[in-house]
Amino acid sequence: MTQTQKPVSRRGFVKIIGGLFGALGLGAFAGPAVAYFWPKKLEEVPTEPVPVCPADDLKVGDSRTISYGRYPALVLHSPSSGIRVYNAICTHFACLVKYDGENDVIACPCHAGFFRSEDGTVISGPPPKELASIPWFIEGDTLYIGGEA
């Protein structure tokens, strides 16, 4: 006995393709939604020191923004106060701050907040308090932040 397959009609083919695209679209939506509700575990502050770069690579007037647990850290080399490390999140509206090496200040681009590079205190703008300082140290020829500084 032989079985014969019925050919798929145009309407059936379109339904199959539509179902595949619908499933693909649902998966594209569901993936990020699931990731939002179950984010990867990020420590508030890492327990181990985080390497930044070779100490000689951070020239005067330069800065680096480094992933440091849940929030990024701003590592800068100020001409007036040397190496400093701060939480890179503005205390006003949680924007990412940047170091302006030309003027030796830390600037928040969102609402024109400015902080001193020496101690992270507010110079001007709406930020209500200073940037949190993060300990740092050099071991060998590598600059580290956090840990036992």
Disulfide bonds with the S-S distance in Angstrom:
Cys95-Cys110 1.94
